[in-house]
Amino acid sequence: MQRLTESKLILVTRPTRVAELKRRFNTALQAKFYVSHLGQDFSDYEQEDEQYAASVLATQRVLDLLGRVQVIDRSFLPNFVFGPEDVVVVLGQDGLVANTVKYLDGQPVVGVNPDPSRWDGQLLPFRVADVGKVVPEVLQLRRAIKPVTMAQAKLNTGEMLYAVNDLFI
């Protein structure tokens, strides 16, 4: 198969609320019990989970046609080594895009909204259906890029915090 690039395409994902609850309570039934006792509708959680899983699968299929794909969960971002030629596709909410950018050094980021009916955001200009058009344009340097300025806070302990839009200290 002829791919568009030999650069890595990094797909950054996040666990859904259902996945986090399953991790916490071990089963979907226990998670449903917990959510129900909070007075919330668990079916909304399940719909979100199904939509996100479908978006991850669809995005990964398109990226697989373009180059080498590596899917990473957001929990691995602090330890992940991004290559200088990597293209990063973030599938999630604005916060995931902002968090991902903190760990990059000039790599292009494509913010993809997995569920526009549920989430909106300034950092999510693309939909899953756009990935097949946008990522090749990024790889071929035909897509306009908006630079992002990072804020840095330096603590008296020597620790530094970076942020795109907010610093929480």
C-alpha contacts under 8 A as a table, 3 or more apart, distances in Angstrom:
res1	aa1	res2	aa2	distance
3	R	6	E	7.35
3	R	65	L	6.36
3	R	66	L	5.07
3	R	67	G	5.31
4	L	65	L	7.91
4	L	66	L	4.98
4	L	67	G	6.06
4	L	136	P	7.42
5	T	8	K	7.86
5	T	66	L	6.48
5	T	67	G	5.26
5	T	68	R	7.88
5	T	139	L	7.33
6	E	67	G	5.98
6	E	68	R	6.69
7	S	67	G	6.82
7	S	68	R	6.89
7	S	85	E	5.77
7	S	86	D	5.55
7	S	87	V	7.39
8	K	67	G	6.54
8	K	68	R	5.08
8	K	69	V	5.85
8	K	70	Q	7.05
8	K	83	G	7.92
8	K	85	E	7.31
8	K	86	D	4.95
8	K	87	V	6.51
9	L	63	L	7.08
9	L	67	G	6.51
9	L	68	R	5.95
9	L	69	V	4.76
9	L	70	Q	6.32
9	L	86	D	5.87
9	L	87	V	5.01
9	L	88	V	5.92
9	L	89	V	7.13
10	I	69	V	5.82
10	I	70	Q	4.95
10	I	71	V	5.90
10	I	72	I	7.23
10	I	86	D	6.86
10	I	87	V	6.17
10	I	88	V	4.72
10	I	89	V	5.95
11	L	60	Q	7.52
11	L	69	V	7.03
11	L	70	Q	6.09
11	L	71	V	4.64
11	L	72	I	6.23
11	L	88	V	6.11
11	L	89	V	4.84
11	L	90	V	5.87
11	L	91	L	7.16
12	V	71	V	5.98
12	V	72	I	5.10
12	V	73	D	5.82
12	V	74	R	6.26
12	V	88	V	7.24
12	V	89	V	6.18
12	V	90	V	4.76
12	V	91	L	6.13
12	V	100	T	7.91
13	T	56	V	7.66
13	T	71	V	7.19
13	T	72	I	6.21
13	T	73	D	4.94
13	T	74	R	5.96
13	T	90	V	6.52
13	T	91	L	5.55
13	T	92	G	6.59
14	R	73	D	5.46
14	R	74	R	5.50
14	R	75	S	7.95
14	R	91	L	7.78
14	R	92	G	6.84
14	R	96	L	7.69
15	P	18	V	7.86
15	P	19	A	5.59
15	P	20	E	6.27
15	P	73	D	7.50
16	T	19	A	5.12
16	T	20	E	6.27
16	T	48	E	7.34
16	T	49	D	5.74
16	T	52	Y	7.48
17	R	20	E	5.13
17	R	21	L	6.09
17	R	45	Y	6.45
17	R	49	D	7.31
18	V	21	L	5.07
18	V	22	K	6.04
18	V	28	A	7.53
18	V	31	A	7.42
18	V	45	Y	6.00
18	V	46	E	6.65
18	V	49	D	6.32
19	A	22	K	5.07
19	A	23	R	6.16
19	A	49	D	7.74
20	E	23	R	5.07
20	E	24	R	6.24
21	L	24	R	4.93
21	L	25	F	5.87
21	L	26	N	7.70
21	L	28	A	7.65
21	L	31	A	5.47
22	K	25	F	5.14
22	K	26	N	4.85
22	K	27	T	5.13
22	K	28	A	5.60
22	K	30	Q	7.77
22	K	31	A	6.00
23	R	26	N	5.39
23	R	27	T	7.74
25	F	28	A	7.74
25	F	30	Q	5.84
25	F	31	A	5.88
26	N	30	Q	7.16
26	N	31	A	7.83
27	T	30	Q	5.34
27	T	31	A	6.31
28	A	31	A	4.92
28	A	32	K	6.01
29	L	32	K	5.04
29	L	33	F	6.18
30	Q	33	F	5.00
30	Q	34	Y	6.23
31	A	34	Y	5.11
31	A	35	V	6.23
32	K	35	V	5.17
32	K	36	S	5.92
32	K	42	F	5.85
33	F	36	S	5.17
33	F	37	H	6.19
34	Y	37	H	5.27
34	Y	38	L	6.54
35	V	38	L	5.12
35	V	39	G	6.70
35	V	40	Q	5.66
35	V	41	D	7.08
35	V	42	F	6.12
36	S	39	G	5.10
36	S	40	Q	5.36
36	S	41	D	6.38
36	S	42	F	6.56
37	H	40	Q	7.37
41	D	44	D	5.82
41	D	45	Y	7.38
42	F	45	Y	5.09
42	F	46	E	6.36
43	S	46	E	4.89
43	S	47	Q	6.08
44	D	47	Q	5.11
44	D	48	E	6.21
45	Y	48	E	5.18
45	Y	49	D	6.21
46	E	49	D	4.99
46	E	50	E	6.15
47	Q	50	E	5.14
47	Q	51	Q	6.07
48	E	51	Q	5.21
48	E	52	Y	6.06
49	D	52	Y	5.22
49	D	53	A	6.11
50	E	53	A	5.19
50	E	54	A	6.17
51	Q	54	A	5.16
51	Q	55	S	6.15
51	Q	114	P	7.38
51	Q	115	D	6.87
52	Y	55	S	4.98
52	Y	56	V	6.15
52	Y	114	P	6.01
52	Y	115	D	7.15
53	A	56	V	5.16
53	A	57	L	6.24
54	A	57	L	5.16
54	A	58	A	6.10
55	S	58	A	5.14
55	S	59	T	5.97
55	S	114	P	5.50
55	S	115	D	7.96
55	S	128	V	6.49
56	V	59	T	5.22
56	V	60	Q	6.00
56	V	91	L	7.32
56	V	114	P	7.79
57	L	60	Q	5.18
57	L	61	R	6.16
58	A	61	R	5.21
58	A	62	V	6.46
58	A	128	V	7.22
59	T	62	V	5.31
59	T	63	L	6.20
59	T	128	V	6.11
59	T	131	V	6.86
60	Q	63	L	5.04
60	Q	64	D	5.96
60	Q	69	V	7.44
61	R	64	D	5.16
61	R	65	L	6.78
62	V	65	L	5.47
62	V	66	L	6.95
62	V	131	V	7.11
62	V	132	G	5.91
63	L	66	L	5.11
63	L	67	G	6.35
63	L	68	R	7.76
63	L	69	V	6.48
63	L	131	V	7.81
63	L	132	G	7.40
64	D	67	G	5.63
64	D	68	R	6.38
64	D	69	V	6.01
66	L	136	P	7.42
72	I	76	F	6.63
72	I	77	L	7.70
73	D	76	F	5.77
73	D	77	L	7.35
74	R	77	L	5.34
74	R	96	L	7.49
74	R	100	T	7.61
75	S	78	P	7.34
76	F	79	N	5.63
76	F	80	F	5.96
77	L	80	F	5.13
77	L	100	T	6.84
77	L	103	Y	6.85
78	P	103	Y	6.74
82	F	86	D	6.56
82	F	104	L	6.96
83	G	86	D	5.27
84	P	105	D	7.49
84	P	106	G	7.49
84	P	107	Q	6.36
85	E	107	Q	6.77
86	D	107	Q	6.17
86	D	108	P	7.67
87	V	107	Q	6.03
87	V	108	P	5.44
87	V	109	V	6.35
87	V	110	V	7.90
87	V	139	L	7.61
88	V	107	Q	6.99
88	V	108	P	6.18
88	V	109	V	4.77
88	V	110	V	6.25
89	V	109	V	5.74
89	V	110	V	4.71
89	V	111	G	6.14
89	V	112	V	7.05
90	V	96	L	7.17
90	V	97	V	6.00
90	V	100	T	7.72
90	V	109	V	7.04
90	V	110	V	6.11
90	V	111	G	5.02
90	V	112	V	5.91
91	L	96	L	7.87
91	L	111	G	6.42
91	L	112	V	4.92
91	L	113	N	6.10
91	L	114	P	6.09
92	G	95	G	7.97
92	G	96	L	5.99
92	G	97	V	7.32
92	G	111	G	7.71
92	G	112	V	6.59
92	G	113	N	5.81
92	G	114	P	6.06
93	Q	96	L	5.47
93	Q	97	V	6.78
93	Q	113	N	6.72
93	Q	119	W	6.90
93	Q	120	D	7.72
93	Q	121	G	7.06
93	Q	123	L	7.98
93	Q	124	L	7.15
94	D	97	V	5.20
94	D	98	A	6.25
94	D	121	G	5.66
94	D	122	Q	6.94
94	D	123	L	5.32
94	D	124	L	6.40
95	G	98	A	5.07
95	G	99	N	5.97
96	L	99	N	5.05
96	L	100	T	6.02
97	V	100	T	5.14
97	V	101	V	6.23
97	V	111	G	6.35
97	V	123	L	6.62
97	V	124	L	7.95
98	A	101	V	5.31
98	A	102	K	6.77
98	A	123	L	7.81
98	A	163	A	7.19
98	A	164	V	5.60
98	A	165	N	7.40
99	N	102	K	5.55
99	N	103	Y	7.53
99	N	163	A	7.48
99	N	164	V	7.77
100	T	103	Y	5.70
100	T	104	L	7.03
101	V	104	L	5.27
101	V	109	V	7.63
101	V	164	V	7.48
102	K	150	M	7.57
102	K	162	Y	6.17
102	K	163	A	6.33
102	K	164	V	7.24
104	L	107	Q	6.12
108	P	138	V	7.62
108	P	145	I	7.70
110	V	124	L	7.95
110	V	126	F	7.62
110	V	135	V	7.48
111	G	123	L	5.93
111	G	124	L	4.57
111	G	125	P	6.34
111	G	126	F	6.28
112	V	124	L	5.15
112	V	125	P	6.59
112	V	126	F	4.76
112	V	127	R	5.31
112	V	128	V	6.25
112	V	131	V	7.77
113	N	116	P	5.91
113	N	119	W	7.32
113	N	120	D	7.52
113	N	124	L	5.29
113	N	125	P	7.22
113	N	126	F	6.03
113	N	127	R	5.12
113	N	128	V	6.76
114	P	127	R	6.49
114	P	128	V	6.19
115	D	118	R	5.47
115	D	119	W	6.11
115	D	127	R	7.98
116	P	119	W	5.16
116	P	120	D	5.99
116	P	127	R	7.47
117	S	120	D	7.73
120	D	124	L	7.16
121	G	124	L	5.34
121	G	125	P	7.52
122	Q	125	P	6.68
124	L	127	R	7.80
126	F	130	D	5.95
126	F	131	V	7.36
127	R	130	D	5.30
127	R	131	V	7.04
128	V	131	V	5.57
129	A	132	G	6.89
130	D	133	K	5.50
130	D	134	V	5.97
131	V	134	V	5.17
131	V	135	V	5.69
132	G	135	V	6.14
132	G	136	P	6.86
133	K	136	P	5.94
133	K	137	E	6.59
134	V	137	E	5.16
134	V	138	V	6.28
134	V	143	R	7.36
135	V	138	V	4.97
135	V	139	L	6.15
136	P	139	L	4.97
136	P	140	Q	6.08
137	E	140	Q	5.12
137	E	141	L	6.00
137	E	142	R	4.90
137	E	143	R	5.20
138	V	141	L	4.99
138	V	142	R	6.02
138	V	143	R	5.18
139	L	142	R	7.70
140	Q	143	R	7.88
141	L	144	A	7.91
148	V	164	V	7.32
149	T	164	V	6.73
150	M	162	Y	6.47
150	M	163	A	5.66
150	M	164	V	5.04
150	M	165	N	7.91
151	A	162	Y	5.56
151	A	163	A	5.17
151	A	164	V	6.16
151	A	165	N	7.64
151	A	167	L	7.86
152	Q	160	M	6.69
152	Q	161	L	5.59
152	Q	162	Y	4.59
152	Q	163	A	6.58
153	A	160	M	5.64
153	A	161	L	5.10
153	A	162	Y	6.51
153	A	167	L	7.72
154	K	158	G	6.44
154	K	159	E	6.00
154	K	160	M	4.50
154	K	161	L	6.45
155	L	158	G	5.44
155	L	159	E	5.33
155	L	160	M	6.12
155	L	161	L	7.98
156	N	159	E	7.32
161	L	167	L	7.56
162	Y	167	L	7.39
163	A	166	D	5.85
163	A	167	L	5.83
